[in-house]
């Protein structure tokens, strides 16, 4: 009987534990049930002893023993019902918080329950803490005053014995977007940087970058930066990588994290401990380090040799770029590296990830620009699969065009011919254009395939073939006869503007070789009123005038009708002007028309491609493993040109906080004085040239002094005035000593419209001494240097006049 009461006691204990986990507190009636359970256990023990005694004495069981037995079963039933009710209550309490966060992530505004959720932040369960902190981080900007109520709980959790709780609390505090949060998170972050748990240190390092972001343009905390630099030697590899990213964000205006020799060697030795993401990041940061000797260079390359065979494509690409950049003076090393990464690149080109496959194909094309035929033996790897998207198929066809040689041309053309009948119009036309590119080298075979495609009488196929013929005739005049024989009948199929223009151009330029050319053009003239594309009408005018010169009897009447329509009835002004031009040109005589219109019908110099000039690897090594390889150099330059430029070392003009307007330190009269010289000299300095301090130092050390000059000076150097004056003439201030420091120094940079850099050092030993000016040029230009010195003298003379 005692055994029957023990489950009741366990059930009550589980109810108490559930309430503790849910943070609900234990009700008084649960504790009462717990006490009753122990009383029942005691009664059962006494009843059991009584039953044993009665059985030994041979007596029957008394009625009160049976009553205790019945009461025990009744109490057990009550306890089971109580346990079920309490368990449901605890589950409901947890489910409410879960449903609240789910509605929040679905976009429902549940900010009205912010006070209740702040109270629930004291819960002991880690999972529920995550839900509550996620809610607070989401709605903290809307409820900044109520968020302050949870700061104490978060600070308390930052010192919790559980490292998961400490890290969660610190991460949540750094994610609160509310005014004044910096003063609360600074000390927990510093404590987290010295925490024993690696997870907390990881969070604290990233919190440093978040805190700097919250502080805006305020001065960078040197103590914090030194602490992060010291953590680069942390035992946890993720902490090391997080430190690099945090320093890069914090020191963005100063040019990012500085990688010197000790740091570079330490990172190289820690590479084996990093995961794939960390290895990719470290390899990218190592691009900033330049080895001091050839021996050190090859030691580094030997250490990184194994990462060219990594299973991670990102690590392989990052290591390849580092090899190419470091070995820029050793072309044979670069070529060997590109040979070794052939396998990983081919694997990436056949990857199931479409994004990875497309990126790898873009890099393959980039490599083929320097090493033609590098992947020729693996051309079948670039055959298209039916399940691949259009953009990948187009890239593969571009690669196939560059891999064609005498050995594989037949197989490549057969593969491309199969793509020409694809259900996708864009893919089919792309395959036809690819065959046209190959036709520059293998003309006869490609023209035969293109002529066969005309027999399909498909509108988009015929249009693409005729456009290819037009380009091919211009580049390879030896195929003109074969093209002219294939043209009859194409006019019945073509409907689009590009195809019509190509056909009309061919009939006008080579109409003497096409028997029915005048009659085909006559059909276009008859339907000119219903033609929707002005470009087709203008092409028809030019073609008919050119054909009139070779076949005047057949074209005279239709040319007159076309000119009359274009001049008298046409509403498009471009077509009307073209008609008037040809009408007046014909009035000047046939010989004059021939002199103007009978230009060359082809350009053989652009025909057979032969061996294209190989681009040196160094021309694109810095763009490898970047978006420039995907977008293309021109498109990427256009994209980056519209991105906002981060402010550099130079201080901005003083701002009046009362009205928010910028107050210029140089008057308009003095600005005119400063701008006189650039307009009259041969030097034009371009604005917004952002040269980082690191770039300036490297360039300065590699150049020799081109000129040294002395300028008269009196009194102290006023920093704001000098910077504002230099800014007017587009001279950038890289670094400058504080006012009153002796000797006083300043470093300046400027760049003219030809790309020549002017790096300048200003040195003032004492307040009443002359200012020493040292100038270095990236290119030897004596006249430009003389003009720059004169400009600098004008600026400093104006500044001295302002001070006096």
TATAQUI-V367954 format. One record per residue. N is the residue number from 0. RES is the residue in three letters. PHI is phi in degrees with one decimal (NA if undefined). D_CENTER is the distance of its C-alpha to the mean C-alpha in whole Angstrom. Layout:
n	res	phi	d_center
N	RES	PHI	D_CENTER
N	RES	PHI	D_CENTER
This chain:
n	res	phi	d_center
0	UNK	NA	73
1	UNK	-63.7	71
2	UNK	-61.7	69
3	UNK	-71.2	68
4	UNK	-82.9	67
5	UNK	-61.3	65
6	UNK	-58.6	62
7	UNK	-61.3	63
8	UNK	-63.8	62
9	UNK	-64.8	59
10	UNK	-62.4	58
11	UNK	-62.7	58
12	UNK	-61.5	56
13	UNK	-67.9	53
14	UNK	-62.6	53
15	UNK	-61.3	53
16	UNK	-65.3	50
17	UNK	-61.8	48
18	UNK	-66.4	49
19	UNK	-64.7	48
20	UNK	-64.9	45
21	UNK	-74.5	44
22	UNK	75.3	45
23	UNK	-86.7	48
24	UNK	87.0	51
25	UNK	-95.6	54
26	UNK	-64.9	57
27	UNK	-67.4	60
28	UNK	-74.6	61
29	UNK	-69.1	59
30	UNK	-63.8	61
31	UNK	-64.0	64
32	UNK	-62.3	64
33	UNK	-63.4	63
34	UNK	-67.2	66
35	UNK	-62.7	68
36	UNK	-59.0	66
37	UNK	-64.8	68
38	UNK	-64.4	71
39	UNK	-66.4	71
40	UNK	-60.5	71
41	UNK	-64.8	74
42	UNK	-60.7	76
43	UNK	-64.2	75
44	UNK	-64.7	76
45	UNK	-66.4	79
46	UNK	-65.1	80
47	UNK	-64.5	79
48	UNK	-65.3	81
49	UNK	-64.3	84
50	UNK	-63.6	84
51	UNK	-64.2	84
52	UNK	-63.6	87
53	UNK	-66.3	89
54	UNK	-65.4	88
55	UNK	-68.1	90
56	UNK	-77.0	93
57	UNK	81.4	93
58	UNK	-94.9	93
59	UNK	-75.7	90
60	UNK	-78.3	87
61	UNK	-65.6	88
62	UNK	-69.1	86
63	UNK	-71.4	84
64	UNK	-69.1	82
65	UNK	-64.4	82
66	UNK	-65.2	81
67	UNK	-60.6	78
68	UNK	-64.3	77
69	UNK	-65.4	76
70	UNK	-61.5	75
71	UNK	-63.3	72
72	UNK	-65.5	71
73	UNK	-67.8	71
74	UNK	-65.1	69
75	UNK	-62.4	66
76	UNK	-63.9	66
77	UNK	-62.9	65
78	UNK	-66.3	62
79	UNK	-62.7	61
80	UNK	-65.3	60
81	UNK	-65.0	59
82	UNK	-62.3	56
83	UNK	-64.2	55
84	UNK	-64.8	55
85	UNK	-69.1	53
86	UNK	-64.7	51
87	UNK	-64.5	50
88	UNK	-64.3	49
89	UNK	-67.1	47
90	UNK	-64.8	45
91	UNK	-64.2	45
92	UNK	-62.9	44
93	UNK	-71.7	41
94	UNK	-65.1	40
95	UNK	-61.0	40
96	UNK	-66.8	37
97	UNK	-63.9	35
98	UNK	-64.3	36
99	UNK	-63.1	35
100	UNK	-68.5	31
101	UNK	-66.7	31
102	UNK	-63.8	32
103	UNK	-64.1	30
104	UNK	-69.9	27
105	UNK	-86.4	28
106	UNK	100.8	28
107	UNK	-75.1	32
108	UNK	-81.3	32
109	UNK	-118.4	34
110	UNK	-69.2	34
111	UNK	-66.9	38
112	UNK	-97.4	39
113	UNK	-62.2	37
114	UNK	-62.3	40
115	UNK	-66.0	41
116	UNK	-71.0	38
117	UNK	-63.8	38
118	UNK	-64.3	42
119	UNK	-78.2	40
120	UNK	-69.6	38
121	UNK	-84.3	41
122	UNK	-66.4	41
123	UNK	-89.2	41
124	UNK	-73.5	39
125	UNK	-67.1	35
126	UNK	-63.4	34
127	UNK	-69.9	36
128	UNK	-61.5	34
129	UNK	-59.6	31
130	UNK	-64.3	32
131	UNK	-67.0	33
132	UNK	-67.7	31
133	UNK	-63.2	28
134	UNK	-62.7	30
135	UNK	-66.5	31
136	UNK	-65.2	27
137	UNK	-74.3	26
138	UNK	-105.5	29
139	UNK	-60.9	30
140	UNK	-61.7	29
141	UNK	-84.1	31
142	UNK	-125.8	34
143	UNK	-65.1	34
144	UNK	-70.7	37
145	UNK	-72.1	38
146	UNK	-64.5	35
147	UNK	-60.0	37
148	UNK	-66.2	39
149	UNK	-90.5	37
150	UNK	-63.1	36
151	UNK	-61.4	39
152	UNK	-64.6	39
153	UNK	-65.5	35
154	UNK	-62.7	36
155	UNK	-66.0	39
156	UNK	-68.3	37
157	UNK	-67.4	35
158	UNK	-112.2	38
159	UNK	-68.0	39
160	UNK	-63.0	40
161	UNK	-80.0	38
162	UNK	-64.9	34
163	UNK	-64.2	32
164	UNK	-67.9	34
165	UNK	-62.3	33
166	UNK	-65.9	29
167	UNK	-63.3	29
168	UNK	-65.4	31
169	UNK	-66.4	29
170	UNK	-64.2	26
171	UNK	-68.8	27
172	UNK	-62.3	29
173	UNK	-72.1	25
174	UNK	-93.6	24
175	UNK	-74.0	27
176	UNK	-100.4	25
177	UNK	-149.2	29
178	UNK	-66.3	30
179	UNK	81.9	32
180	UNK	-74.4	31
181	UNK	-61.3	30
182	UNK	-67.8	33
183	UNK	-88.1	34
184	UNK	-95.3	31
185	UNK	-64.0	31
186	UNK	-68.7	34
187	UNK	-58.6	33
188	UNK	-67.4	30
189	UNK	-61.5	32
190	UNK	-65.9	34
191	UNK	-67.1	31
192	UNK	-65.1	30
193	UNK	-105.5	34
194	UNK	-69.3	34
195	UNK	-73.9	35
196	UNK	-81.3	33
197	UNK	-67.0	30
198	UNK	-62.0	28
199	UNK	-67.2	29
200	UNK	-65.5	28
201	UNK	-59.7	24
202	UNK	-65.7	24
203	UNK	-64.8	26
204	UNK	-63.8	23
205	UNK	-66.6	21
206	UNK	-65.1	23
207	UNK	-61.9	23
208	UNK	-65.8	20
209	UNK	-65.3	21
210	UNK	-65.3	24
211	UNK	-64.2	23
212	UNK	-65.2	20
213	UNK	-68.5	23
214	UNK	-76.3	25
215	UNK	72.8	23
216	UNK	-90.0	24
217	UNK	-70.1	27
218	UNK	-67.7	28
219	UNK	-71.3	26
220	UNK	-76.1	29
221	UNK	-64.0	30
222	UNK	-62.6	32
223	UNK	-65.5	29
224	UNK	-63.5	26
225	UNK	-63.7	29
226	UNK	-64.7	30
227	UNK	-68.4	26
228	UNK	-62.4	27
229	UNK	-69.0	30
230	UNK	-75.5	28
231	UNK	-62.7	26
232	UNK	-100.7	29
233	UNK	-65.7	29
234	UNK	-71.5	31
235	UNK	-83.6	28
236	UNK	-66.7	25
237	UNK	-68.8	22
238	UNK	-62.3	24
239	UNK	-62.4	23
240	UNK	-66.2	19
241	UNK	-61.6	19
242	UNK	-63.0	21
243	UNK	-61.3	19
244	UNK	-68.4	16
245	UNK	-66.3	18
246	UNK	-63.9	20
247	UNK	-62.8	16
248	UNK	-74.0	16
249	UNK	-69.8	20
250	UNK	-98.5	20
251	UNK	-60.0	17
252	UNK	-71.2	20
253	UNK	-91.9	21
254	UNK	100.4	19
255	UNK	90.2	18
256	UNK	-68.3	20
257	UNK	-94.9	22
258	UNK	-106.5	23
259	UNK	-97.4	27
260	UNK	-63.6	29
261	UNK	-60.6	30
262	UNK	-66.3	27
263	UNK	-62.0	25
264	UNK	-67.0	28
265	UNK	-64.8	28
266	UNK	-65.3	25
267	UNK	-63.4	26
268	UNK	-74.0	29
269	UNK	-92.7	27
270	UNK	-58.6	24
271	UNK	-66.3	27
272	UNK	-84.1	27
273	UNK	-84.9	23
274	UNK	-80.4	22
275	UNK	-63.8	19
276	UNK	-64.4	16
277	UNK	-64.9	18
278	UNK	-63.0	19
279	UNK	-62.7	15
280	UNK	-66.3	14
281	UNK	-64.7	18
282	UNK	-62.5	17
283	UNK	-68.2	14
284	UNK	-71.4	16
285	UNK	-68.1	19
286	UNK	-62.6	18
287	UNK	-82.6	19
288	UNK	-98.2	23
289	UNK	-116.6	25
290	UNK	-59.5	28
291	UNK	-83.2	32
292	UNK	-146.0	34
293	UNK	-66.1	34
294	UNK	-63.1	35
295	UNK	-63.7	32
296	UNK	-58.3	30
297	UNK	-73.2	31
298	UNK	-63.8	32
299	UNK	-66.0	28
300	UNK	-63.5	27
301	UNK	-66.0	30
302	UNK	-66.4	29
303	UNK	-91.2	25
304	UNK	-58.9	27
305	UNK	-67.4	27
306	UNK	-78.3	23
307	UNK	-73.0	23
308	UNK	-113.8	25
309	UNK	-65.6	23
310	UNK	-76.1	23
311	UNK	-95.4	19
312	UNK	-60.8	17
313	UNK	-65.8	14
314	UNK	-68.4	17
315	UNK	-61.3	19
316	UNK	-67.3	16
317	UNK	-65.5	15
318	UNK	-66.7	19
319	UNK	-62.6	19
320	UNK	-63.2	17
321	UNK	-63.0	19
322	UNK	-60.6	22
323	UNK	-64.4	21
324	UNK	-74.9	21
325	UNK	-68.7	24
326	UNK	-98.3	26
327	UNK	-64.5	25
328	UNK	-94.9	29
329	UNK	-129.8	30
330	UNK	-60.0	29
331	UNK	-67.0	31
332	UNK	-68.0	29
333	UNK	-61.6	26
334	UNK	-63.3	28
335	UNK	-65.8	29
336	UNK	-65.0	25
337	UNK	-65.5	24
338	UNK	-68.5	27
339	UNK	-73.5	27
340	UNK	-89.8	23
341	UNK	-60.9	25
342	UNK	-61.1	26
343	UNK	-59.8	22
344	UNK	-67.5	21
345	UNK	-64.6	23
346	UNK	-63.9	23
347	UNK	-67.8	19
348	UNK	-68.3	20
349	UNK	-106.5	23
350	UNK	-71.0	21
351	UNK	-72.4	22
352	UNK	-75.7	18
353	UNK	-67.7	17
354	UNK	-64.9	13
355	UNK	-65.1	14
356	UNK	-63.0	17
357	UNK	-64.1	15
358	UNK	-63.5	13
359	UNK	-63.8	16
360	UNK	-63.6	18
361	UNK	-62.9	15
362	UNK	-72.6	16
363	UNK	-62.6	19
364	UNK	-63.0	20
365	UNK	-65.3	18
366	UNK	-68.4	21
367	UNK	-63.9	24
368	UNK	-66.0	24
369	UNK	-103.5	25
370	UNK	-127.4	27
371	UNK	-59.4	28
372	UNK	75.4	30
373	UNK	-62.8	28
374	UNK	-112.0	28
375	UNK	-62.3	31
376	UNK	-71.4	33
377	UNK	-116.0	30
378	UNK	-63.5	30
379	UNK	-68.4	31
380	UNK	-65.2	28
381	UNK	-103.5	26
382	UNK	-72.9	29
383	UNK	-81.6	27
384	UNK	-100.9	28
385	UNK	-63.5	29
386	UNK	-88.0	27
387	UNK	-77.8	24
388	UNK	-70.8	22
389	UNK	-61.7	22
390	UNK	-67.8	19
391	UNK	-73.4	20
392	UNK	-62.1	23
393	UNK	-63.9	22
394	UNK	-63.8	20
395	UNK	-66.0	23
396	UNK	-66.2	26
397	UNK	-64.4	24
398	UNK	-66.6	24
399	UNK	-60.1	28
400	UNK	-62.2	29
401	UNK	-87.0	28
402	UNK	-99.7	30
403	UNK	-68.1	33
404	UNK	-144.5	36
405	UNK	-63.7	40
406	UNK	-82.4	40
407	UNK	-115.0	37
408	UNK	-62.0	37
409	UNK	-66.2	40
410	UNK	-67.5	38
411	UNK	-66.1	34
412	UNK	-66.1	36
413	UNK	-64.1	38
414	UNK	-65.3	34
415	UNK	-66.1	33
416	UNK	-62.7	36
417	UNK	-65.9	36
418	UNK	-70.4	33
419	UNK	-65.8	34
420	UNK	-105.0	36
421	UNK	-67.0	33
422	UNK	-68.3	33
423	UNK	-80.2	30
424	UNK	-63.6	31
425	UNK	-63.6	28
426	UNK	-67.0	28
427	UNK	-62.0	31
428	UNK	-67.0	31
429	UNK	-62.2	28
430	UNK	-66.1	30
431	UNK	-65.2	33
432	UNK	-65.1	31
433	UNK	-64.9	30
434	UNK	-61.7	34
435	UNK	-62.7	34
436	UNK	-65.8	32
437	UNK	-67.6	34
438	UNK	-63.6	37
439	UNK	-64.8	37
440	UNK	-104.9	38
441	UNK	-115.0	40
442	UNK	-66.7	41
443	UNK	-61.5	44
444	UNK	-64.5	43
445	UNK	-70.5	40
446	UNK	-63.6	42
447	UNK	-62.8	44
448	UNK	-66.5	41
449	UNK	-65.9	40
450	UNK	-66.0	44
451	UNK	-62.1	44
452	UNK	-66.0	42
453	UNK	-64.1	43
454	UNK	-67.8	46
455	UNK	-71.8	44
456	UNK	53.8	44
457	UNK	-97.4	41
458	UNK	-57.3	40
459	UNK	-69.9	36
460	UNK	-71.0	37
461	UNK	-62.1	40
462	UNK	-61.5	38
463	UNK	-66.5	35
464	UNK	-66.2	38
465	UNK	-64.9	39
466	UNK	-62.3	36
467	UNK	-65.5	36
468	UNK	-60.3	39
469	UNK	-60.1	39
470	UNK	-68.0	36
471	UNK	-69.1	38
472	UNK	-64.9	42
473	UNK	-69.6	40
474	UNK	-89.7	39
475	UNK	-127.7	41
476	UNK	-63.6	45
477	UNK	-69.5	47
478	UNK	-100.5	45
479	UNK	-62.8	47
480	UNK	-61.5	50
481	UNK	-64.9	48
482	UNK	-67.6	46
483	UNK	-63.5	49
484	UNK	-71.0	51
485	UNK	-90.0	48
486	UNK	-73.1	47
487	UNK	-54.7	50
488	UNK	94.8	50
489	UNK	-69.0	46
490	UNK	-66.3	47
491	UNK	-77.8	48
492	UNK	-105.4	44
493	UNK	-73.9	42
494	UNK	-128.3	41
495	UNK	-86.6	37
496	UNK	-66.3	37
497	UNK	-62.4	35
498	UNK	-65.6	38
499	UNK	-63.2	41
500	UNK	-62.2	40
501	UNK	-64.8	39
502	UNK	-66.1	43
503	UNK	-63.9	44
504	UNK	-63.4	43
505	UNK	-62.9	45
506	UNK	-69.0	48
507	UNK	-76.8	48
508	UNK	-80.8	47
509	UNK	-127.4	49
510	UNK	-65.5	52
511	UNK	-67.8	55
512	UNK	-99.5	54
513	UNK	-111.5	53
514	UNK	-62.4	56
515	UNK	-95.9	55
516	UNK	-57.9	53
517	UNK	-61.6	55
518	UNK	-75.4	56
519	UNK	-67.5	52
520	UNK	-67.7	51
521	UNK	-65.1	54
522	UNK	-62.8	53
523	UNK	-65.8	49
524	UNK	-67.0	52
525	UNK	-63.8	54
526	UNK	-102.7	51
527	UNK	-66.4	49
528	UNK	-68.4	50
529	UNK	-93.5	48
530	UNK	-70.8	45
531	UNK	-92.3	42
532	UNK	-106.5	40
533	UNK	-60.8	41
534	UNK	-62.4	39
535	UNK	-66.5	41
536	UNK	-64.1	44
537	UNK	-67.6	43
538	UNK	-65.7	43
539	UNK	-65.2	46
540	UNK	-59.0	48
541	UNK	-64.0	47
542	UNK	-64.4	48
543	UNK	-69.8	51
544	UNK	-66.0	52
545	UNK	-67.0	51
546	UNK	-68.9	53
547	UNK	-62.9	56
548	UNK	-68.8	56
549	UNK	-97.2	57
550	UNK	-136.2	59
551	UNK	-66.2	60
552	UNK	-63.4	63
553	UNK	-83.9	60
554	UNK	-112.2	58
555	UNK	-62.2	60
556	UNK	-65.8	61
557	UNK	-68.1	57
558	UNK	-65.9	56
559	UNK	-63.5	58
560	UNK	-65.3	57
561	UNK	-67.5	54
562	UNK	-65.1	54
563	UNK	-62.6	56
564	UNK	-63.6	54
565	UNK	-65.6	51
566	UNK	-84.1	53
567	UNK	-97.8	55
568	UNK	-115.9	53
569	UNK	-66.4	49
570	UNK	-93.4	47
571	UNK	-76.0	44
572	UNK	-69.4	45
573	UNK	-66.0	43
574	UNK	-66.4	45
575	UNK	-62.8	48
576	UNK	-65.5	47
577	UNK	-63.4	47
578	UNK	-63.8	50
579	UNK	-63.5	52
580	UNK	-61.8	50
581	UNK	-69.4	52
582	UNK	-63.4	55
583	UNK	-71.3	56
584	UNK	-66.5	55
585	UNK	-66.9	57
586	UNK	-67.1	60
587	UNK	-80.9	59
588	UNK	117.2	60
589	UNK	-67.8	59
590	UNK	-63.0	59
591	UNK	-67.7	57
592	UNK	-63.9	54
593	UNK	-63.5	54
594	UNK	-63.3	53
595	UNK	-89.1	50
596	UNK	-92.4	49
597	UNK	-82.4	50
598	UNK	-83.7	47
599	UNK	-57.3	46
600	UNK	-88.3	45
601	UNK	-158.4	43
602	UNK	-132.8	41
603	UNK	-60.7	42
604	UNK	-65.2	40
605	UNK	-99.2	37
606	UNK	-76.0	38
607	UNK	-62.0	38
608	UNK	-69.8	35
609	UNK	63.8	37
610	UNK	-97.8	34
611	UNK	-66.8	31
612	UNK	-65.7	31
613	UNK	-79.1	28
614	UNK	-83.5	25
615	UNK	-61.4	25
616	UNK	-61.0	23
617	UNK	-65.3	22
618	UNK	-71.2	21
619	UNK	-128.0	18
620	UNK	-60.5	18
621	UNK	-70.6	15
622	UNK	-92.2	13
623	UNK	-64.3	13
624	UNK	63.5	11
625	UNK	-131.4	8
626	UNK	-70.3	6
627	UNK	-62.8	10
628	UNK	-71.2	12
629	UNK	-86.1	10
630	UNK	-77.1	11
631	UNK	97.6	14
632	UNK	-61.4	14
633	UNK	-67.3	16
634	UNK	-65.8	14
635	UNK	-67.1	11
636	UNK	-63.5	13
637	UNK	-69.6	14
638	UNK	-67.7	11
639	UNK	-71.1	10
640	UNK	-67.7	14
641	UNK	-96.4	14
642	UNK	-80.9	12
643	UNK	-64.8	15
644	UNK	-90.3	16
645	UNK	-68.3	17
646	UNK	-64.0	21
647	UNK	-102.5	22
648	UNK	-65.9	25
649	UNK	-62.0	27
650	UNK	-78.1	29
651	UNK	-81.5	29
652	UNK	-59.9	32
653	UNK	-64.8	35
654	UNK	-119.8	34
655	UNK	-83.6	37
656	UNK	-69.8	37
657	UNK	-75.3	39
658	UNK	-119.8	38
659	UNK	73.5	34
660	UNK	-90.3	35
661	UNK	-84.7	34
662	UNK	-101.4	37
663	UNK	-77.5	37
664	UNK	-84.1	39
665	UNK	-115.6	40
666	UNK	-70.3	42
667	UNK	-63.8	42
668	UNK	-63.8	45
669	UNK	-70.8	43
670	UNK	-61.4	40
671	UNK	-63.1	42
672	UNK	-63.2	44
673	UNK	-70.5	40
674	UNK	-92.6	39
675	UNK	-68.9	42
676	UNK	-67.0	42
677	UNK	-61.5	38
678	UNK	-75.9	40
679	UNK	-99.8	43
680	UNK	-92.3	42
681	UNK	-96.7	40
682	UNK	-113.5	37
683	UNK	-126.8	34
684	UNK	-86.8	31
685	UNK	-93.2	28
686	UNK	-82.8	26
687	UNK	55.3	23
688	UNK	-97.3	23
689	UNK	-94.7	21
690	UNK	-107.8	22
691	UNK	-72.1	21
692	UNK	-62.5	24
693	UNK	-65.7	23
694	UNK	-63.6	23
695	UNK	-62.6	26
696	UNK	-63.8	28
697	UNK	-63.9	27
698	UNK	-67.4	28
699	UNK	-62.9	31
700	UNK	-71.2	32
701	UNK	-90.2	32
702	UNK	-111.2	34
703	UNK	-98.5	38
704	UNK	-69.7	39
705	UNK	-89.2	40
706	UNK	-158.7	42
707	UNK	-125.1	44
708	UNK	-145.2	45
709	UNK	-117.2	47
710	UNK	-121.0	47
711	UNK	-66.1	50
712	UNK	-151.5	49
713	UNK	-139.7	51
714	UNK	83.0	50
715	UNK	-80.6	47
716	UNK	-91.7	43
717	UNK	-93.0	41
718	UNK	-63.6	38
719	UNK	-61.8	37
720	UNK	-65.9	39
721	UNK	-64.8	38
722	UNK	-64.4	34
723	UNK	-64.4	35
724	UNK	-66.5	37
725	UNK	-65.9	34
726	UNK	-64.6	32
727	UNK	-61.9	34
728	UNK	-98.1	34
729	UNK	68.6	30
730	UNK	-109.2	31
731	UNK	-90.9	28
732	UNK	-91.9	30
733	UNK	-83.6	28
734	UNK	-154.3	31
735	UNK	-152.9	34
736	UNK	-69.3	37
737	UNK	-71.7	38
738	UNK	-64.8	41
739	UNK	90.4	45
740	UNK	-78.0	43
741	UNK	-127.8	45
742	UNK	-72.9	44
743	UNK	-96.5	42
744	UNK	-129.8	39
745	UNK	-148.3	36
746	UNK	-121.3	33
747	UNK	-124.8	32
748	UNK	-143.1	29
749	UNK	-152.5	29
750	UNK	-143.6	28
751	UNK	-90.1	30
752	UNK	-70.9	29
753	UNK	-94.4	30
754	UNK	94.3	27
755	UNK	-76.1	30
756	UNK	-93.2	29
757	UNK	-120.0	32
758	UNK	-103.2	32
759	UNK	-127.8	35
760	UNK	-119.5	37
761	UNK	-104.6	39
762	UNK	-130.7	42
763	UNK	-123.4	45
764	UNK	-68.7	47
765	UNK	-133.2	49
766	UNK	-66.6	50
767	UNK	-105.4	52
768	UNK	-92.9	51
769	UNK	-78.1	49
770	UNK	-87.8	46
771	UNK	-90.0	44
772	UNK	-117.4	42
773	UNK	-120.4	40
774	UNK	-121.3	37
775	UNK	-121.6	35
776	UNK	-114.8	34
777	UNK	-77.9	31
778	UNK	-134.6	34
779	UNK	-79.3	37
780	UNK	-134.4	38
781	UNK	-61.1	42
782	UNK	-66.7	42
783	UNK	-65.0	38
784	UNK	-64.6	39
785	UNK	-62.6	42
786	UNK	-65.7	41
787	UNK	-65.2	38
788	UNK	-63.3	41
789	UNK	-63.2	43
790	UNK	-64.0	40
791	UNK	-65.4	40
792	UNK	-64.1	44
793	UNK	-63.9	44
794	UNK	-63.4	41
795	UNK	-67.7	43
796	UNK	-64.0	46
797	UNK	-66.8	45
798	UNK	-65.4	44
799	UNK	-62.1	47
800	UNK	-65.2	49
801	UNK	-66.1	47
802	UNK	-68.1	48
803	UNK	-75.2	51
